[in-house]
């Protein structure tokens, strides 16, 4: 199935900005903008002298969730400058919270290995047996 857009260079599909050339700069810019807006509230928590665990929880729920939305789709092929832009936000949050936070690369790797691991529920059958590809299932044309 080929997707073609007439006169449209990008579209938003399931919360991810997809361009016709499959570059992720528009998506990254959008995520960075949302995350930077939420850093304001993290700074307000620090100003109110909230404990570090509460600020970490707030970061994970509001900022990290934005930065990692559909990360397994776009992070592997986004440019180094896009990754640096997003990692800069994580470092700013670390300075605000005063504790180390997981990098986006670590989050991407852990989510990818979780989804691809054979013990994941996707590869299990209701009977408890594991799904194994047969000769006809290996190649899809």
Buried (B, 14 or more C-beta within 10 A) or exposed (E): EEEEEEEEEBEEEEEBBBBEEEBBBBBBEBBBEBBBEBBEEBBEBBEEEBEEEEBBEBBBEBBBEBBBBEBBBBBEEBEEEBBEBBBEBBEBBBEBBEEEBEBBEEBBEEBBEEEEEEEEEEEEEEEEEEEEEEEEEEEEE
